[in-house]
Amino acid sequence: MTDQAFINLSSVNKVFRIAAEEFPALRDISIGFYQHEFTAVVGRSGSGKSTLMNMITGIDKPTSGKVIINHTEIHTLSETQMALWRGENLGIVFQFYQLIPVLSLLENVKLPMQIAGKFTLAQQEDRAYELLEMVNLKKYAHKRPYAVSGGQQQKTAIARALANDPPILIADEPTGNLGSAEADQVFRIFQSLSEQGKTIIMVTHDNELANRAQRVLKLVDGQLVGEKTTSESLFHRLRKKFQ
């Protein structure tokens, strides 16, 4: 394994056009994200954090520049190709959980597997239970989202994001609606997943949580203005380089 970035954004610009006006959301962003690394992205509202995540998830495409993930230029994919690629490679966790209210927690976790057709029906059931057990929610498997707390809903959303075992997990303000204790529980799950080999990118307004990640990127007005890498992250990257 080398020190090559797993996710590469090269000279990425994103300009939104409304009527006759142009609004630059990202300005010449060049950054790499590494396998098994937990990165936090911080910045005020309107700084470009969500637009950056949309580039990585393929929800939107850059006005100029390249987005390359594990040798795939995802900005060149069609909508159909993008949907297939996303199903195999990405898990996404949102601030507002986005669980389907009429489905049980177990059914919510099974849903991505049913859509992808990646596992047999029996395997889907077993895997959904295993993922709920991982986040300490197996005993609530047959409850609907309204019957559990916000933190439990978010942990279910994490389990759902992992359903198809993607290598990358994107979390957009995953603790924004949670109290400090539940936010800490969710953060610890991300830390554990990173240690297990997932590449995690988390957008957050919470600087205290961000500073516990292995790397912190700061955006201001669509520009990358700061980067902090912990000694732990440097150690892991060097260790992988010589494996």
C-alpha positions, 0 to 999 in steps of 0.5 A, spaced: 500 500 500 502 506 498 501 514 500 497 515 494 490 519 496 484 514 495 480 520 493 483 526 489 480 533 488 484 536 483 483 544 481 475 543 483 471 549 481 463 549 482 459 555 480 452 556 481 448 560 476 442 564 478 439 568 472 445 573 470 449 572 476 454 567 478 456 564 485 462 561 486 461 555 491 468 552 491 474 555 488 480 551 486 480 546 491 485 540 490 485 535 496 486 528 497 483 523 502 486 517 504 484 510 505 482 508 513 483 516 515 478 519 519 477 527 516 473 532 519 471 538 514 469 545 518 467 551 516 461 556 517 454 556 513 455 557 506 463 556 506 462 550 501 462 544 505 456 541 503 458 542 496 464 539 497 461 533 499 456 533 493 462 533 489 465 526 492 458 523 492 457 525 485 450 528 487 453 534 483 459 535 478 464 540 478 464 546 473 471 545 472 476 540 475 477 533 476 474 528 482 477 521 482 476 516 487 480 509 487 482 511 479 475 512 477 473 519 474 466 520 477 465 527 474 465 523 467 460 518 469 452 518 467 447 518 472 446 511 471 453 509 472 453 514 478 448 510 481 451 504 480 458 506 483 455 510 489 451 503 491 458 500 491 462 505 494 459 510 498 455 510 505 452 517 506 449 519 513 445 525 514 443 530 519 436 529 519 437 521 519 432 520 513 429 514 515 423 511 512 418 512 518 413 506 516 419 501 516 422 498 522 429 499 524 431 493 521 427 494 514 431 501 514 437 497 514 435 492 509 433 497 504 439 498 501 441 491 500 434 490 497 435 495 492 443 493 490 441 486 490 448 484 493 446 479 498 440 473 498 434 475 502 437 470 508 443 474 508 440 481 508 436 479 514 442 476 518 447 482 516 441 487 518 441 484 525 449 484 525 449 492 523 444 493 528 448 489 534 454 493 532 450 500 534 447 496 540 440 497 537 439 489 535 433 489 541 430 495 537 430 492 531 422 491 530 421 498 532 419 504 528 424 510 528 419 515 532 419 510 537 427 511 539 431 517 540 434 521 535 441 518 537 438 511 536 435 514 529 442 516 527 446 510 529 440 506 525 442 511 519 449 509 520 448 501 520 444 503 514 449 506 510 454 500 512 449 495 509 453 494 502 459 494 506 462 501 502 469 503 503 467 510 504 462 513 509 460 520 508 457 524 514 454 531 513 453 534 520 451 527 523 451 530 530 447 536 529 441 534 532 444 530 538 445 532 545 453 532 547 452 525 550 449 522 543 453 526 539 459 523 543 456 516 542 456 517 534 463 520 533 466 513 537 462 509 532 466 513 526 472 512 530 471 505 530 469 504 523 475 508 521 480 503 525 476 497 521 478 500 515 473 505 512 475 512 509 470 517 513 469 524 511 465 528 516 462 535 515 461 538 522 460 545 525 462 542 532 470 544 532 471 540 539 468 533 535 472 535 529 479 536 533 478 529 535 478 526 528 485 524 525 485 530 520 481 537 520 480 541 513 477 548 514 473 551 508 472 559 508 468 562 502 469 556 498 477 555 499 481 551 503 484 555 508 487 550 513 489 543 514 491 540 521 493 533 521 494 529 527 501 525 529 496 519 529 494 520 522 501 521 520 503 515 523 498 510 520 499 513 513 507 512 514 505 505 516 501 503 510 506 506 506 511 501 508 507 495 508 
